[in-house]
Amino acid sequence: MRKGKGASAPARAPGETAPGGAALPLAHRVTLNDIAAHAGVSRATVSLVLRKSPLVKEDTRQRIDQAMADLGYVYNRRAANLRSGASRTIGLVLCEIITPNYSQFTAGIDDVLDAESYVGFITNTAEDAARQKRVLVRMQEHGVDGIVLVPAEETRADALEEAHCGGLPCVLAQRRVEGFPADYVGPDYAAGMELVTEHLIGLGHRHIGFIGGVRRIAPLSERLSGFRKALRRHKLKIGPIVPCPVLDRSSGYAAARDLFAQDNPPTALVCYNDIVAFGVMLALTERGLEPGRDVAVVGCDDVAEAGLHRPALTTFTTDPRVVGREAAKLLLRRIENPSRPPEQIIVPPRLIIRQSCGSAGPARALAHTTRPAPAVAATEAPKARRPRRPSPHALKGSAGT
């Protein structure tokens, strides 16, 4: 067996003749000259195609692509990155990874990175600010070109600066960090909460409570801002605000159970997110109350289960995949032009009206809304059907943004 220069071998049998008639030794590393000879073009033209230059005609590009496929050529991205000083890798630092919201957010980022020939590294801080600091340093040690960060609870601007995130292109997503001058992309939580609260008021509810959230994350204050704004606009008293230590079904269940054990409970509940709302509806059902008839319940995020739940949940969408795409695009623009001023992109909410919102008062039939929502609303026709009692295992699951 003959050995040529190089360490790797293309997937060809010994002595096999490559298209074009040239015999390639088994251990021959395919070069740009080989591709050029196979395609009948110059080496410089092959190089332009690899760099995705617009100067090459489409038919020539296709011929070179076919030559690379025929010869089994794989572009050495690492060598090219060393020459250019860029790794074409992006760090994605999430505060947690099990939520449907964040899986869609990650998919949106990957949509853009794949189209632009970037690769993403995903890490989870588990809502731990100290762990987040370590992760940010490690991302830089691995030479990422930039970072998309969903900050952990209690993240401070000075902590991000200490982790040198201030010197690396960085986009904050989903959660703001006060005092940290970075690009930001996120949903308009305040407008979304205002939408669902206005919808409840339009159905006749005057005693409306809020369930969920912890005081250490920015999205809670944004949600409460929209909730309170709608109530104040109509000169209504702000109902009970019940915090949840964890944004999951169990916490929503416990909060609603305790709230409805008291006198004069609300006729409607605005929940921090859909997952909390599912726990709330389970607690109501176990007390003999039917969500959507006896008590109105609304959520936030429009996770896939929201439309399948019984009753289906009225909510607003935060479009996490759109947020992810916009965050990735913004980061790539920041990498291209590091000196541009910080930019904010706010994704507007959409009201999704389903069966969990009835008119105010006990034992009322489900009400169809007749007034337009303050924003474009995707409406699903209510079904007047009593829901089945959820099983105990329905308490499993968590979510939070």
C-alpha positions, -999 to +999 in steps of 0.1 A: +000+000+000+014+034-010+014+062+015+013+098+006+017+129+027-009+135+053-026+116+080-062+110+069-076+089+041-107+095+019-133+068+018-120+051-014-108+016-021-071+012-028-063+020-064-098+034-071-099+059-099-114+093-090-138+109-114-118+126-142-094+096-145-069+105-119-059+077-095-058+088-059-036+069-034-055+056-003-038+080+021-039+111-002-054+142+015-076+160-010-063+195-017-077+225-034-055+217-064-072+183-067-106+199-066-096+226-092-083+199-116-114+178-111-137+208-118-116+223-145-112+257-127-083+275-110-073+270-074-083+306-067-118+299-079-121+270-055-109+292-027-136+318-035-163+291-033-151+279+001-152+315+013-188+318-001-178+347-023-205+362-045-180+366-074-184+330-086-211+321-110-238+297-098-230+270-124-193+271-115-201+269-078-222+238-084-195+222-104-170+228-076-194+216-050-199+184-070-161+180-073-157+183-035-184+156-030-168+133-056-134+135-040-147+133-004-133+167+005-141+181+040-133+218+046-108+223+074-128+249+094-103+250+122-074+260+100-095+286+083-106+300+117-069+302+129-061+322+098-091+346+103-089+348+141-126+338+144-139+305+157-174+307+142-188+293+175-213+310+198-219+303+235-255+300+246-258+303+283-293+294+297-306+298+332-323+264+328-329+239+300-360+218+308-387+244+300-406+242+266-400+279+263-363+275+263-362+246+239-380+267+214-358+296+221-327+274+215-342+261+182-346+297+170-310+305+177-299+273+159-320+283+129-298+313+124-265+298+134-269+269+109-278+293+081-246+313+088-223+283+093-219+289+130-220+262+158-235+268+192-223+256+226-251+253+251-246+254+289-270+255+318-264+277+349-294+262+368-303+297+381-269+298+400-252+332+395-218+318+408-220+289+383-229+314+356-197+334+362-176+302+358-194+293+326-189+327+311-151+324+317-150+289+303-168+301+272-141+326+266-114+300+273-129+280+244-127+310+221-163+316+213-170+347+191-199+358+212-225+349+238-263+348+241-271+349+278-304+343+296-293+356+330-296+335+362-315+348+392-298+376+411-274+383+382-257+417+388-241+440+362-208+441+380-207+402+381-210+401+343-182+427+340-160+407+363-165+377+341-152+397+312-185+395+294-182+432+289-153+427+265-170+399+245-200+404+222-230+396+243-267+397+238-291+393+268-323+375+261-356+370+280-343+388+311-327+422+315-298+430+339-301+465+351-270+486+346-253+462+321-251+480+287-257+451+264-280+443+235-313+428+246-340+407+229-372+396+247-409+394+248-431+423+259-442+406+291-459+438+303-480+442+272-489+405+273-501+407+309-520+438+301-537+420+272-550+390+292-560+412+322-580+435+298-596+404+284-608+393+319-621+428+326-640+428+294-657+396+305-669+413+336-644+403+362-636+428+389-618+408+415-587+394+397-556+378+414-521+371+403-503+338+410-466+330+404-432+345+402-402+352+425-389+386+433-354+380+420-360+380+383-369+410+360-398+393+341-419+393+373-418+430+376-426+434+339-456+410+342-469+427+373-465+461+357-489+451+328-513+434+353-515+465+375-517+489+346-548+473+332-566+472+366-557+509+373-570+519+339-604+507+349-600+520+385-602+484+399-586+473+431-555+451+426-563+416+438-542+392+458-507+386+444-494+352+455-457+344+449-444+310+440-410+298+452-406+277+420-423+283+387-439+249+383-473+230+386-468+221+422-463+257+432-493+269+412-514+241+427-503+250+463-509+287+458-544+283+444-553+257+471-543+282+498-559+312+481-593+295+477-593+282+512-597+319+522-629+340+522-638+360+491-614+345+466-609+361+431-633+353+402-603+353+379-566+344+381-537+357+360-508+332+362-471+339+357-469+313+330-488+284+315-472+257+337-482+275+368-517+279+354-520+241+349-513+236+386-538+263+395-565+246+374-558+213+390-563+228+425-596+245+414-609+212+400-601+194+432-622+220+451-651+213+428-647+245+408-646+243+370-619+265+354-635+286+326-670+284+343-666+291+380-631+307+379-613+322+349-577+313+345-551+328+320-514+320+315-484+332+296-462+316+269-487+295+249-468+262+254-479+233+233-499+218+261-520+249+265-542+241+235-545+204+245-554+209+282-590+206+293-601+232+295-578+247+269-559+276+284-563+312+274-529+328+273-506+350+253-477+338+232-442+351+238-428+336+205-396+321+220-384+308+187-387+343+172-369+357+202-341+331+197-338+340+160-336+377+167-311+372+195-288+352+172-291+378+144-284+406+168-253+389+181-239+383+146-244+420+139-226+428+171-197+406+162-195+422+127-196+457+142-186+458+179-187+496+182-224+500+174-246+513+202-267+488+222-299+477+206-332+464+220-357+442+202-390+436+219-413+409+204-450+418+208-474+394+224-505+378+208-536+369+228-548+333+224-584+330+236-595+295+246-619+279+271-604+287+305-619+322+306-656+325+314-676+355+324-677+367+360-699+349+385-704+313+397-719+286+375-719+308+343-717+293+308-685+299+289-686+334+273-676+342+238-657+375+236-675+401+215-651+430+219-618+431+200-587+424+220-561+453+223-539+433+199-542+407+172-559+377+189-558+342+177-592+328+189-602+292+193-639+286+196-649+275+232-663+241+238-689+238+265-676+206+280-669+198+316-632+188+319-621+155+333-604+156+367-566+156+360-547+127+374-522+133+403-492+128+381-502+160+363-484+180+390-451+170+374-433+196+352-417+230+356-412+262+336-400+297+340-386+327+321 
